[in-house]
């Protein structure tokens, strides 16, 4: 009797396994047919049903993960590919795909780990660029630059590489190296007006205003919007390069949009003053005082402008008044040369 029971049990197990395998095969086939018709959701559902019978079945897992990618279920795809990798641990292409998917889902450290794993397995793919972008997102700028250097040796046509390198150098306050990287990136992508603007800002930070002006002009010619920030930075470069005839109209354009911007009004007044237009400078700084009578620096500069015009007593009185309003302005009394006096 015991032998009979054992035999029946074994037969039942075999029949169950065969039925289970038949079910897996059925749903996998249904998934393949739906996928061939680009019916990704039914295909995904069939592959998922197949994994309910065997959650480590490689064909079912791959089909489910592939369809999840088509449906943009990226997290599901990532986790399914991870399970598939456990079942097929020597699949180098899968490791590479999973590394890219981890990057897309912002699992940056895991992406880096998988890049290292793929390299250990002998992958010849240029995964250093993926590692570089992951390091950048993690703010590991030194490692990012090292990875870019390795990736660049394999492919020197990707403009994003020197662009990301430029961003790394900016984060490390190395503006001169960053500027060089921007120029390298723009040689590969010469129509990118956003990068031109960033290059201009970087040269200005060095400071190297002549080169900054060149890139501001190129950005405008390439169609960059004349935003307030762009115009102000552009004007500041002309001001820094003592091209006041060019900074004045730009500051004026901004004032038309932002008539009470104190910094722009002050810079416009200075541009007038240093270009020898003292009356226009006084008029501009007076506008600041009409908005805010407590603008001590405007009072001081008006005084300097009157001294420049030869009205020494009036100018000195205004300078003394400004120093009483803001004692920190007293240090400017010993720096007459900066005002051309």
Secondary structure, DSSP 8 states (H G I E B T S, - for coil): -HHHHHHHHHHHHHHHHHHHHHHHHHHHHHHHHHHHTT-HHHHHHHHHHHHTT-TT-HHHHHHHHHHHHHTT-HHHHHHHHHHHHHHSTT-HHHHHHHHHHHHHTT-HHHHHHHHHHHHHTT--S-THHHHHHHHHHTT-HHHHHHHHHHHHHH-TT-HHHHHHHHHHHHHTT-HHHHHHHHHHHHHHSTT-HHHHHHHHHHHHHHT-HHHHHHHHHHHHHTT----HHHHHHHHHHHHHTT-HHHHHHHHHHHHHH-TT-HHHHHHHHHHHHHTT-HHHHHHHHHHHHHH-TT-HHHHHHHHHHHHHHT-HHHHHHHHHHHHHH-GGGGGGGG-GGGGT-
